[in-house]
Amino acid sequence: MVLPGNGIFIVRGELSVLMTAMKRGVRWSSHSYQEGEMDNLVKSLQDLKVLLNKLEDLKTVDPVVFVNPFLDVIRSEDTSGPVTSLALMAINKIISYGILDSTHHNIALVVDNIADAVTHAKFVGTDQSSDGVVLMKIIQVLRTLTLSTEGVSLTNDSLCEIMLACFRICFETRLSELLRRTAELYLKDMVQLVFMRLPEFPEDLKPSNIKHLKMKAGVMESSRTKRKNKTKKISNTSAPTVDKNNLVNFTYTTKVDDNTNKNNIVDMQGSISQDDKIKEIEKETKGCEEMPNKEEERSASNLEVETIGVTNEEVEVNSSSVTLDTNLNQVNSIVIPTEQIQEKQDEEYVNYRGIRFTPQQEESFVLLPYGLACIREMFRFLISLCNPLDKQNTDTMIHLGLSLLTVAFEVGADNIGKYESLLVLVKNNLCRNLISLLHTERISIFAVNLQVSFLMFESLRIHLKFQLELYLTKLIEMITSDAIKVTYEHRELALDYIVQLWRIPGFVTELYVNYDCSMYCSNLFEDLTKLLAKNAFPTVSGVYHTHLLSLDTLLTVIENIENHCIEATKLKFERNNCLNHNEEVETLPSDILEITTSRQKISKNVPTKEELMAVKNIKKVNSFDYHIH
C-alpha cells in the first residue's frame, strides 16, 4: 500500500483528539500543571505533537516514535474506557491507512509492540455495554494488524497471543452475544489468512522452534509480562480485600488504597471463568519470575491485588515481580534468586571439542516473522478444542474449534498433507476427536463434524486408509442403529455425507480396491452397497428423504460404472483406429487418466482385474473358513 501524503496530519489529529479526552478526565482536569509535574502519558503525547509540528513527512521519522505514545495509553490501567478506545482507533487508522512503512527496518519492532500493547490492554471499567465497546475495538485492531501487509512481520508468540485474546472473548459467557460472535468471525479471518500462507513456509521439525508456543484449551492461560512502574501503591499493613460482586465483564484488577475506594480495571490478560456460579476462589501456584533482596522485602509496602475473572487471585509485589498464589489449605511458593538465574543465562559453555559458546545479548535479538511453528501450534490448539473427552471443553468450544478447522481445511487442505508435523496431528488427534464426536447428540456439532471429516478425507485420504475405514464403519453403525440417541436427523446427515463421498471421482473404485480387495480390511464397498440398497426401499408407508438419499447414492455408482464403460469403449475404438493406421499405441493416453478426474494422484501400481479377483476370492475363502471354525 502506498503511504498517504497526509499521514502526518492524520496522526496530529488523533493526538489532539486523544489529549483533549484525557484532559477532560478527572485525573487531568487541573489547569495548574507545571511541565515537571505533568503526567508521563500526557507529556509523551505532547512531546510527539511538538516533534510532528517540526516535520513535513512521516517518512523522515522512525514509526516507533509516533506509535509508542498511543501504545502507552493502551497499556495504562489508569485510563478510562473512552480514552483507551480513542488510542485504539488511532492505532487502527495508522495500520489500515498504510501510514506504517512495511519496508522500514524497524517495522518488526513496531508490529511486535502493537501486538503486545493491545493484547495486554488495560482500562478502567464502567458498565457492561461501555466495556464491550472497548473490547470490540481491541479485537478490531488485532484483526486489522493480522490481516495487514505489516502483519507478516508478527512473531510466533505475538500471533499466538492475538489468537488467545480473541479466544478469551469468545469463551467469556458474561460478554454480549454480539461481541463474542464478532470475535469468532475475526478468528475465522485470521485462520483463513494463516492457512492460505501455509505454502510459503518450509518444513522445520526442530523442537526448539516450537516448544515455547503453548496455548491451553479449556482454561485460557498465557504468560503474563510484568511491566515496571505499573503497580499502584497500597499499605501492606492492611489486609487487601476482594469483592467478587464488584467485578466488570472480562478480566478484572481490583486496586485497594488507603484513601481511595476500589476501582474496576479491565485487563485483556488472564484466565477465563467458564462457570459464573463458582462460589470459591481457587488459587493455583503459577511460579515466580524474580526474587527481591531482603531490603526490598522490608520496604515492600506497595502491593497490587489483581483479580482475574472469578477464579484466580494474584498478589504482586511491586518492583520485585514475584507472583504469590495461595491455595485454600496450604501455601506453596517457589523462590529463585534473580542473580542466580542471570548467572546461569550468562554462563559460557564449552563442549567436548573445546568450542566455546557465548549466549547472545538481548540487544542482538532479532524478531523473526511467524512460520510453520505457529501454524502447527494453532492447528494443535484447534484440534484440542474438539476433544469431547476433555471435560473442560464445552459445546461452545467444540463447535468453535470445528468451525475454525473447517476454514483451515477449506483453504489449506491441499497443503496440510505436505507437512509431516501437521499430518501427524491429523492422523492421530484430529481423527480420534472427529470419530468420537460422531456419538454427540447435538445436531449442530454433528453437522460441522461431518463437514470437517469430509474435507479431511477428500484431500488427505491417501494418508488415512485405516482412519477412513473406521469412520465409514461408524457411519454404517449409526445409520443401522435403533438407539434413541440416534435421531432421524443424524441418519439423514450421515447418508448425505456418504453421498458426497461417493460423488468424489474415483472414490468408489478406491473403496473396492483398497478395502474389499485387501486381505486385512473390511468389505466397505460391499457393506455400504447393501446398506444403501436396504434403505432405498421404504419398509413403512411413505417415502422419506433418507430413502431418496440412499437411492441417489446407488444411482451415483451406476452412473460411474456407465461412464467407465463408455470411456473404455471409446478408448478401445481409438486404439483400433490407431492400429489400422499403423500409429504407435504408446502415444495414446492411459485408461486411468481418461476415466477419472480425481484431484488425487492415481498410483501407477494399480493391480489388474484378474489380480483383484484372485485376492477377493482368497479373502472369501478365508472368511468362510473362519466362520466354520
C-alpha positions as CSV (number, residue, x, y, z in Angstrom):
1,M,0.0,0.0,0.0
2,V,1.3,3.5,-0.9
3,L,1.9,5.7,2.1
4,P,-0.7,8.5,2.2
5,G,0.8,12.0,1.8
6,N,-1.4,13.4,4.6
7,G,-0.4,10.8,7.1
8,I,1.3,13.3,9.3
9,F,-1.9,15.3,9.5
10,I,-3.9,12.2,10.5
11,V,-1.5,11.4,13.4
12,R,-1.6,15.1,14.5
13,G,-5.4,15.0,14.5
14,E,-5.5,11.8,16.5
15,L,-3.1,13.3,19.0
16,S,-5.3,16.3,19.5
17,V,-8.4,14.3,20.0
18,L,-6.8,11.9,22.4
19,M,-5.2,14.6,24.5
20,T,-8.5,16.5,24.7
21,A,-10.2,13.4,26.0
22,M,-7.5,12.8,28.6
23,K,-7.6,16.3,29.9
24,R,-11.3,16.1,30.3
25,G,-10.9,13.3,32.7
26,V,-10.8,13.6,36.5
27,R,-7.1,13.0,36.8
28,W,-6.1,15.6,34.2
29,S,-8.8,18.2,34.9
30,S,-6.5,20.6,36.8
31,H,-5.1,23.6,34.9
32,S,-2.3,24.2,37.3
33,Y,0.1,21.6,35.8
34,Q,3.7,22.6,35.5
35,E,6.0,21.0,33.0
36,G,7.9,19.0,35.6
37,E,4.8,17.6,37.2
38,M,2.9,16.7,34.0
39,D,1.7,13.1,33.8
40,N,4.0,10.9,31.8
41,L,1.3,9.9,29.3
42,V,0.2,13.4,28.5
43,K,3.9,14.5,28.4
44,S,4.8,11.8,25.9
45,L,1.8,12.8,23.7
46,Q,2.8,16.5,23.9
47,D,6.4,15.7,23.0
48,L,5.2,13.8,20.0
49,K,3.0,16.7,19.0
50,V,5.9,19.1,19.2
51,L,8.0,16.8,17.1
52,L,5.4,16.3,14.4
53,N,4.9,20.1,14.2
54,K,8.5,20.4,13.1
55,L,8.2,17.7,10.4
56,E,6.6,17.7,7.0
57,D,6.5,14.0,6.3
58,L,6.3,10.9,8.5
59,K,8.8,9.1,6.3
60,T,11.6,11.0,8.0
61,V,10.8,9.7,11.5
62,D,11.0,6.2,12.9
63,P,7.5,4.7,13.2
64,V,8.3,3.6,16.7
65,V,8.4,7.3,17.7
66,F,4.9,8.2,16.7
67,V,3.3,4.8,17.6
68,N,4.6,4.2,21.2
69,P,2.8,7.1,22.8
70,F,-0.5,5.7,21.7
71,L,0.6,2.3,22.9
72,D,1.5,3.7,26.4
73,V,-2.1,4.9,26.7
74,I,-3.5,1.5,25.8
75,R,-1.2,-0.3,28.3
76,S,-2.0,2.1,31.1
77,E,-4.5,0.9,33.7
78,D,-5.3,4.4,34.8
79,T,-7.1,5.4,31.6
80,S,-10.8,5.2,31.1
81,G,-12.6,3.1,28.5
82,P,-13.3,6.0,26.1
83,V,-9.7,7.2,26.2
84,T,-8.4,3.7,25.5
85,S,-10.9,3.5,22.6
86,L,-9.5,6.6,21.1
87,A,-6.0,5.3,21.3
88,L,-7.1,2.0,19.8
89,M,-8.8,3.7,16.9
90,A,-5.7,5.8,16.3
91,I,-3.6,2.7,16.0
92,N,-6.3,1.1,13.8
93,K,-6.1,4.1,11.4
94,I,-2.3,4.1,11.4
95,I,-2.4,0.4,10.3
96,S,-5.3,0.4,7.9
97,Y,-4.4,3.7,6.2
98,G,-1.0,2.4,5.3
99,I,0.8,5.0,7.4
100,L,3.3,2.4,8.6
101,D,6.0,1.7,6.0
102,S,6.2,-2.1,5.6
103,T,9.7,-1.8,4.2
104,H,11.1,0.1,7.2
105,H,13.9,-1.7,9.0
106,N,12.1,-1.3,12.4
107,I,8.7,-2.5,11.2
108,A,9.0,-5.8,13.0
109,L,9.6,-4.0,16.3
110,V,6.7,-1.7,15.7
111,V,4.3,-4.6,14.9
112,D,5.5,-6.5,17.9
113,N,5.0,-3.5,20.2
114,I,1.4,-3.0,18.8
115,A,0.5,-6.7,19.3
116,D,2.0,-6.7,22.8
117,A,0.2,-3.5,23.9
118,V,-3.2,-4.4,22.5
119,T,-3.2,-8.0,23.8
120,H,-2.2,-6.6,27.3
121,A,-4.6,-3.6,27.2
122,K,-6.0,-2.3,30.5
123,F,-8.6,0.3,31.2
124,V,-10.9,1.4,34.0
125,G,-14.2,-0.4,33.6
126,T,-17.5,1.3,34.0
127,D,-20.5,-0.8,32.8
128,Q,-21.0,-3.8,30.7
129,S,-22.0,-2.1,27.5
130,S,-19.2,0.5,27.6
131,D,-16.6,-2.1,28.3
132,G,-17.9,-4.2,25.5
133,V,-17.3,-1.4,23.1
134,V,-13.7,-1.1,24.1
135,L,-13.2,-4.9,23.8
136,M,-14.8,-4.8,20.4
137,K,-12.2,-2.2,19.3
138,I,-9.4,-4.2,20.8
139,I,-10.2,-7.3,18.6
140,Q,-10.8,-5.0,15.6
141,V,-7.2,-3.7,15.9
142,L,-5.9,-7.2,16.3
143,R,-7.7,-8.3,13.2
144,T,-6.5,-5.3,11.2
145,L,-2.9,-5.9,12.3
146,T,-3.0,-9.6,11.4
147,L,-4.6,-9.1,8.0
148,S,-2.5,-6.1,7.0
149,T,0.7,-6.1,5.0
150,E,2.7,-5.4,8.1
151,G,1.1,-8.4,9.8
152,V,3.5,-10.8,8.1
153,S,6.1,-9.4,10.5
154,L,4.3,-10.7,13.5
155,T,6.3,-13.2,15.5
156,N,5.2,-16.7,16.5
157,D,4.5,-15.6,20.1
158,S,2.7,-12.4,19.1
159,L,0.3,-14.2,16.7
160,C,-0.5,-16.8,19.4
161,E,-1.2,-14.0,21.9
162,I,-3.5,-12.4,19.4
163,M,-5.4,-15.6,18.8
164,L,-5.7,-16.2,22.5
165,A,-7.1,-12.8,23.1
166,C,-9.9,-13.5,20.7
167,F,-10.5,-16.9,22.2
168,R,-10.9,-15.4,25.6
169,I,-13.6,-13.1,24.4
170,C,-15.3,-16.0,22.5
171,F,-15.4,-18.2,25.6
172,E,-16.5,-15.5,28.2
173,T,-20.2,-16.0,28.6
174,R,-20.7,-12.8,30.6
175,L,-19.9,-10.8,27.5
176,S,-22.6,-9.8,25.0
177,E,-23.5,-12.2,22.2
178,L,-22.6,-9.6,19.6
179,L,-19.1,-9.2,20.9
180,R,-18.5,-13.0,21.2
181,R,-19.8,-13.6,17.6
182,T,-17.6,-10.8,16.3
183,A,-14.5,-12.3,17.9
184,E,-15.4,-15.6,16.4
185,L,-15.8,-14.0,12.9
186,Y,-12.4,-12.3,13.3
187,L,-10.8,-15.6,14.3
188,K,-12.1,-17.2,11.1
189,D,-10.5,-14.4,9.1
190,M,-7.2,-14.9,10.9
191,V,-7.2,-18.7,10.5
192,Q,-8.1,-18.2,6.8
193,L,-5.1,-15.9,6.2
194,V,-2.6,-18.1,8.1
195,F,-3.5,-21.3,6.3
196,M,-3.6,-19.6,3.0
197,R,0.0,-18.6,3.6
198,L,0.9,-22.2,4.5
199,P,2.7,-23.0,1.2
200,E,5.1,-20.1,1.9
201,F,6.6,-21.8,4.9
202,P,9.2,-24.6,4.8
203,E,9.0,-27.7,6.9
204,D,11.0,-27.3,10.1
205,L,11.0,-30.1,12.7
206,K,13.4,-28.6,15.2
207,P,12.0,-28.9,18.7
208,S,13.5,-25.5,19.7
209,N,11.3,-23.7,17.2
210,I,8.0,-25.0,18.6
211,K,8.5,-25.9,22.2
212,H,7.7,-22.4,23.6
213,L,4.4,-22.0,21.8
214,K,1.7,-23.1,24.2
215,M,-2.0,-22.4,24.0
216,K,-4.0,-24.4,26.5
217,A,-7.6,-25.4,25.8
218,G,-10.3,-25.0,28.5
219,V,-8.5,-22.8,31.0
220,M,-7.2,-19.9,28.9
221,E,-3.8,-19.1,30.4
222,S,-1.0,-17.1,28.9
223,S,2.4,-15.8,30.1
224,R,2.0,-12.5,31.8
225,T,4.5,-9.9,31.0
226,K,5.3,-8.0,34.2
227,R,5.8,-4.3,33.5
228,K,7.6,-1.9,35.8
229,N,6.1,1.3,37.0
230,K,2.6,-0.1,36.5
231,T,1.6,-1.0,40.1
232,K,-0.4,1.1,42.4
233,K,0.7,1.7,46.0
234,I,-1.2,0.4,49.0
235,S,-0.2,-0.1,52.6
236,N,0.8,-3.7,53.3
237,T,-0.3,-3.3,56.9
238,S,-4.0,-3.5,55.9
239,A,-5.3,-6.8,54.5
240,P,-6.4,-6.5,50.9
241,T,-10.0,-7.4,50.2
242,V,-11.6,-8.6,47.0
243,D,-15.3,-8.1,46.3
244,K,-16.5,-10.6,43.8
245,N,-19.7,-8.7,43.2
246,N,-17.9,-5.5,42.1
247,L,-16.3,-7.1,39.0
248,V,-16.6,-5.8,35.5
249,N,-17.1,-8.0,32.4
250,F,-13.9,-9.5,31.2
251,T,-10.9,-9.6,33.4
252,Y,-10.5,-7.6,36.4
253,T,-7.8,-5.9,38.5
254,T,-9.1,-4.6,41.9
255,K,-6.9,-1.9,43.4
256,V,-7.0,-1.3,47.1
257,D,-5.8,2.0,48.5
258,D,-5.8,3.6,52.0
259,N,-7.5,6.7,50.9
260,T,-9.5,5.6,47.8
261,N,-12.1,3.1,47.0
262,K,-11.7,0.1,44.8
263,N,-11.7,0.7,41.1
264,N,-12.6,-1.7,38.3
265,I,-9.8,-2.4,35.8
266,V,-10.5,-4.4,32.7
267,D,-7.4,-6.4,31.7
268,M,-7.0,-8.3,28.4
269,Q,-4.7,-10.8,30.1
270,G,-5.9,-13.5,32.4
271,S,-7.8,-16.7,32.7
272,I,-11.4,-17.1,31.8
273,S,-14.0,-18.3,34.3
274,Q,-16.2,-20.8,32.4
275,D,-18.7,-21.0,35.2
276,D,-20.2,-17.9,36.8
277,K,-21.6,-19.9,39.7
278,I,-18.3,-20.9,41.2
279,K,-18.5,-20.0,44.9
280,E,-14.9,-20.5,45.9
281,I,-11.8,-18.6,44.7
282,E,-9.3,-21.2,43.6
283,K,-5.7,-20.2,43.9
284,E,-3.1,-22.2,41.9
285,T,0.6,-21.9,42.0
286,K,1.9,-20.1,38.9
287,G,5.6,-19.7,39.9
288,C,7.7,-16.6,40.1
289,E,9.9,-14.5,38.0
290,E,12.2,-12.6,40.3
291,M,13.2,-12.6,43.9
292,P,13.7,-9.2,45.8
293,N,16.5,-8.9,48.2
294,K,16.0,-8.6,52.0
295,E,16.0,-4.8,52.0
296,E,13.3,-4.7,49.3
297,E,11.3,-7.2,51.3
298,R,11.4,-5.0,54.4
299,S,10.3,-1.9,52.4
300,A,7.8,-3.6,50.2
301,S,4.8,-1.5,51.2
302,N,3.4,-1.4,47.7
303,L,1.1,-4.2,46.7
304,E,-1.2,-4.8,43.8
305,V,-4.1,-7.2,44.2
306,E,-5.2,-8.4,40.8
307,T,-8.4,-10.5,40.4
308,I,-8.6,-12.4,37.2
309,G,-12.1,-13.3,36.2
310,V,-13.8,-15.0,39.2
311,T,-11.5,-18.0,39.8
312,N,-7.9,-16.7,40.1
313,E,-6.4,-14.2,42.6
314,E,-2.9,-13.0,42.4
315,V,-0.9,-10.7,44.7
316,E,2.1,-8.9,43.0
317,V,4.9,-7.3,44.9
318,N,5.9,-4.0,43.4
319,S,9.5,-3.8,42.0
320,S,10.1,-7.5,42.5
321,S,7.6,-9.1,40.0
322,V,7.0,-12.0,42.3
323,T,3.7,-13.8,41.9
324,L,2.4,-15.4,45.1
325,D,-0.6,-17.7,44.8
326,T,-2.2,-19.2,47.8
327,N,-4.1,-22.5,47.9
328,L,-7.2,-22.8,50.2
329,N,-5.4,-25.1,52.6
330,Q,-1.7,-24.6,52.0
331,V,0.9,-22.1,50.7
332,N,3.3,-23.3,48.0
333,S,6.0,-20.8,46.9
334,I,8.9,-21.3,44.6
335,V,11.7,-18.7,45.0
336,I,14.6,-18.4,42.6
337,P,17.0,-15.5,43.1
338,T,17.3,-13.2,40.1
339,E,21.1,-13.1,40.3
340,Q,21.3,-16.9,40.1
341,I,19.1,-17.0,37.0
342,Q,21.2,-14.3,35.4
343,E,24.4,-16.1,36.2
344,K,23.1,-19.3,34.5
345,Q,22.0,-17.4,31.5
346,D,25.3,-15.6,31.1
347,E,27.4,-18.6,31.7
348,E,29.6,-19.7,28.8
349,Y,29.5,-23.2,27.6
350,V,32.5,-25.2,26.2
351,N,31.7,-28.5,24.5
352,Y,33.9,-31.6,24.5
353,R,35.7,-30.4,21.3
354,G,36.8,-27.2,23.0
355,I,34.4,-24.9,21.1
356,R,33.2,-22.1,23.3
357,F,29.5,-20.9,23.1
358,T,28.6,-17.5,24.4
359,P,24.9,-16.6,24.8
360,Q,23.8,-13.7,22.7
361,Q,22.8,-10.5,24.4
362,E,19.3,-9.3,24.4
363,E,20.1,-6.3,22.3
364,S,21.1,-8.5,19.4
365,F,17.8,-10.4,19.4
366,V,16.1,-10.4,16.0
367,L,12.3,-10.6,15.7
368,L,11.6,-13.3,13.2
369,P,8.2,-13.5,11.4
370,Y,5.8,-16.3,12.2
371,G,6.1,-19.5,10.3
372,L,5.1,-23.2,10.4
373,A,5.8,-23.5,14.2
374,C,3.0,-21.0,14.9
375,I,0.6,-22.7,12.4
376,R,1.3,-26.1,14.0
377,E,0.6,-24.8,17.5
378,M,-2.6,-23.1,16.3
379,F,-3.6,-26.3,14.5
380,R,-2.9,-28.4,17.6
381,F,-4.9,-26.0,19.7
382,L,-7.9,-26.1,17.4
383,I,-7.8,-29.9,17.5
384,S,-7.6,-29.9,21.3
385,L,-10.8,-27.8,21.4
386,C,-12.7,-30.5,19.6
387,N,-11.8,-33.2,22.1
388,P,-15.1,-34.4,23.6
389,L,-13.2,-36.4,26.3
390,D,-11.8,-33.2,27.8
391,K,-14.3,-32.1,30.4
392,Q,-13.1,-28.5,30.2
393,N,-14.3,-28.3,26.6
394,T,-17.9,-27.1,26.5
395,D,-20.2,-27.4,23.5
396,T,-19.4,-23.8,22.5
397,M,-15.7,-24.5,22.5
398,I,-16.1,-27.7,20.5
399,H,-18.4,-26.0,17.9
400,L,-15.9,-23.1,17.5
401,G,-13.0,-25.4,17.1
402,L,-14.8,-27.4,14.4
403,S,-15.8,-24.2,12.7
404,L,-12.2,-22.9,12.6
405,L,-11.0,-26.3,11.4
406,T,-13.5,-26.1,8.6
407,V,-12.0,-22.8,7.5
408,A,-8.5,-24.3,7.8
409,F,-9.3,-27.3,5.6
410,E,-11.3,-25.2,3.1
411,V,-8.2,-23.0,2.3
412,G,-5.3,-25.3,3.2
413,A,-6.4,-28.9,2.7
414,D,-4.1,-29.5,-0.3
415,N,-1.1,-28.2,1.6
416,I,-1.6,-29.7,5.1
417,G,-0.5,-33.1,3.8
418,K,2.8,-31.8,2.6
419,Y,4.0,-31.1,6.2
420,E,4.8,-34.1,8.3
421,S,4.4,-32.1,11.5
422,L,0.8,-31.2,10.6
423,L,0.0,-34.7,9.1
424,V,0.9,-36.3,12.4
425,L,-1.8,-34.2,14.2
426,V,-4.3,-35.2,11.6
427,K,-3.6,-38.9,11.7
428,N,-3.8,-39.1,15.5
429,N,-5.5,-36.4,17.5
430,L,-7.9,-35.0,14.8
431,C,-9.2,-38.3,13.5
432,R,-9.7,-39.6,17.1
433,N,-11.7,-36.5,18.0
434,L,-13.8,-36.5,14.9
435,I,-14.7,-40.1,15.2
436,S,-15.5,-39.6,18.9
437,L,-17.8,-36.7,18.1
438,L,-19.9,-39.0,15.9
439,H,-21.7,-40.0,19.1
440,T,-22.7,-36.5,20.0
441,E,-26.4,-35.7,20.5
442,R,-26.0,-32.1,19.4
443,I,-27.1,-31.9,15.8
444,S,-25.2,-28.7,15.1
445,I,-21.9,-30.2,16.3
446,F,-22.6,-33.4,14.4
447,A,-23.2,-31.5,11.2
448,V,-20.0,-29.4,11.5
449,N,-18.1,-32.6,12.4
450,L,-19.2,-34.3,9.3
451,Q,-18.2,-31.3,7.2
452,V,-14.7,-31.3,8.7
453,S,-14.4,-35.0,8.2
454,F,-15.5,-34.8,4.5
455,L,-12.9,-32.1,3.8
456,M,-10.2,-34.0,5.5
457,F,-10.8,-37.4,3.8
458,E,-11.4,-35.8,0.4
459,S,-7.9,-34.2,0.4
460,L,-5.9,-36.5,2.7
461,R,-7.4,-39.9,2.3
462,I,-4.2,-41.3,0.7
463,H,-2.6,-40.9,4.2
464,L,-5.7,-42.0,6.2
465,K,-6.5,-45.5,5.0
466,F,-7.4,-47.1,8.3
467,Q,-8.9,-43.9,9.7
468,L,-11.3,-43.8,6.8
469,E,-12.3,-47.4,7.3
470,L,-13.1,-46.8,11.0
471,Y,-15.0,-43.6,10.1
472,L,-17.2,-45.3,7.4
473,T,-17.8,-48.2,9.7
474,K,-19.1,-45.9,12.5
475,L,-21.4,-44.2,10.0
476,I,-22.8,-47.6,8.9
477,E,-23.4,-48.5,12.6
478,M,-25.1,-45.1,13.1
479,I,-27.5,-45.5,10.1
480,T,-28.5,-49.0,11.1
481,S,-28.8,-48.2,14.8
482,D,-32.1,-48.2,16.6
483,A,-30.8,-46.3,19.6
484,I,-32.9,-43.4,20.8
485,K,-29.9,-41.0,20.8
486,V,-29.5,-41.5,17.0
487,T,-32.3,-39.4,15.6
488,Y,-33.7,-39.2,12.1
489,E,-31.6,-36.0,11.5
490,H,-28.4,-37.9,12.4
491,R,-29.2,-40.6,9.9
492,E,-30.1,-38.1,7.3
493,L,-26.9,-36.2,7.7
494,A,-24.8,-39.3,7.7
495,L,-26.4,-40.5,4.5
496,D,-26.0,-37.1,2.9
497,Y,-22.2,-37.1,3.5
498,I,-21.9,-40.6,2.3
499,V,-23.5,-39.4,-0.9
500,Q,-21.0,-36.6,-1.1
501,L,-18.1,-39.0,-0.6
502,W,-19.3,-41.3,-3.3
503,R,-19.6,-38.4,-5.7
504,I,-15.9,-37.8,-5.5
505,P,-14.4,-39.1,-8.8
506,G,-12.8,-42.4,-8.3
507,F,-13.8,-42.8,-4.6
508,V,-16.0,-45.9,-5.1
509,T,-13.2,-47.6,-7.1
510,E,-10.7,-46.7,-4.3
511,L,-13.0,-48.3,-1.8
512,Y,-13.3,-51.5,-3.7
513,V,-9.6,-51.8,-4.5
514,N,-8.2,-50.7,-1.1
515,Y,-10.6,-52.4,1.2
516,D,-12.8,-55.1,-0.4
517,C,-9.7,-56.4,-2.3
518,S,-7.4,-56.2,0.7
519,M,-6.8,-59.2,2.9
520,Y,-6.8,-57.2,6.2
521,C,-9.6,-54.7,5.7
522,S,-13.4,-54.9,5.8
523,N,-15.6,-55.0,2.7
524,L,-16.5,-51.4,2.9
525,F,-17.9,-51.1,-0.6
526,E,-20.0,-54.2,-0.2
527,D,-21.3,-53.3,3.2
528,L,-22.2,-49.7,2.1
529,T,-23.9,-51.0,-1.0
530,K,-26.1,-53.4,1.0
531,L,-26.9,-50.7,3.4
532,L,-28.0,-48.3,0.7
533,A,-30.0,-50.9,-1.1
534,K,-31.8,-51.7,2.1
535,N,-32.5,-48.1,2.9
536,A,-33.6,-47.2,-0.6
537,F,-36.7,-49.4,-0.3
538,P,-39.3,-48.0,2.3
539,T,-40.5,-50.6,4.7
540,V,-43.2,-48.3,6.1
541,S,-45.8,-46.2,4.4
542,G,-44.4,-43.0,2.9
543,V,-41.1,-42.1,1.3
544,Y,-38.6,-40.1,3.4
545,H,-35.6,-38.1,2.4
546,T,-33.3,-40.9,3.7
547,H,-34.8,-43.3,1.1
548,L,-34.1,-40.7,-1.7
549,L,-30.5,-40.2,-0.5
550,S,-29.9,-43.9,-0.5
551,L,-31.3,-44.3,-4.0
552,D,-29.3,-41.3,-5.1
553,T,-26.1,-42.8,-3.9
554,L,-26.8,-46.1,-5.7
555,L,-27.6,-44.2,-8.9
556,T,-24.3,-42.4,-8.5
557,V,-22.4,-45.7,-8.5
558,I,-24.4,-46.9,-11.6
559,E,-23.6,-43.6,-13.3
560,N,-19.9,-44.0,-12.6
561,I,-20.0,-47.6,-13.9
562,E,-21.7,-46.3,-17.1
563,N,-19.1,-43.6,-17.5
564,H,-16.3,-46.1,-17.1
565,C,-17.8,-48.4,-19.7
566,I,-18.3,-45.5,-22.2
567,E,-14.7,-44.3,-21.7
568,A,-13.4,-47.9,-22.0
569,T,-15.3,-48.5,-25.3
570,K,-14.2,-45.1,-26.6
571,L,-10.6,-45.9,-25.8
572,K,-10.8,-49.3,-27.4
573,F,-12.2,-47.8,-30.5
574,E,-9.4,-45.2,-30.7
575,R,-6.8,-47.9,-30.3
576,N,-8.2,-50.0,-33.1
577,N,-8.2,-47.0,-35.4
578,C,-4.6,-46.2,-34.5
579,L,-3.5,-49.8,-35.2
580,N,-5.3,-49.7,-38.6
581,H,-3.3,-46.6,-39.5
582,N,0.0,-48.1,-38.2
583,E,0.3,-45.4,-35.4
584,E,2.2,-46.0,-32.2
585,V,0.0,-47.1,-29.3
586,E,2.4,-45.7,-26.8
587,T,1.3,-42.2,-27.6
588,L,-2.3,-42.8,-26.5
589,P,-3.4,-41.7,-23.1
590,S,-3.7,-44.2,-20.3
591,D,-7.0,-45.7,-19.2
592,I,-7.0,-44.2,-15.8
593,L,-6.3,-40.6,-16.9
594,E,-9.1,-40.8,-19.4
595,I,-11.7,-42.3,-17.0
596,T,-11.2,-40.4,-13.8
597,T,-10.8,-36.7,-13.0
598,S,-9.9,-37.1,-9.3
599,R,-7.8,-34.4,-7.7
600,Q,-5.6,-37.1,-6.1
601,K,-2.8,-38.7,-7.9
602,I,-3.5,-42.2,-9.0
603,S,-1.0,-44.9,-8.1
604,K,0.9,-46.4,-11.0
605,N,0.8,-49.8,-9.4
606,V,-2.9,-50.5,-9.8
607,P,-3.4,-54.2,-9.9
608,T,-5.2,-55.8,-12.9
609,K,-8.7,-57.1,-12.8
610,E,-7.5,-60.7,-12.6
611,E,-5.3,-59.9,-9.6
612,L,-8.1,-58.2,-7.8
613,M,-10.5,-61.1,-8.4
614,A,-7.9,-63.5,-7.1
615,V,-7.4,-61.6,-3.9
616,K,-11.1,-61.2,-3.5
617,N,-11.7,-65.0,-3.8
618,I,-9.0,-65.8,-1.3
619,K,-10.5,-63.3,1.1
620,K,-13.9,-65.0,0.7
621,V,-12.4,-68.5,1.3
622,N,-10.6,-67.3,4.4
623,S,-13.7,-65.7,5.7
624,F,-15.7,-68.8,5.2
625,D,-13.1,-71.0,6.9
626,Y,-13.0,-68.5,9.8
627,H,-16.8,-68.7,10.4
628,I,-16.7,-72.6,10.2
629,H,-14.1,-72.9,12.8
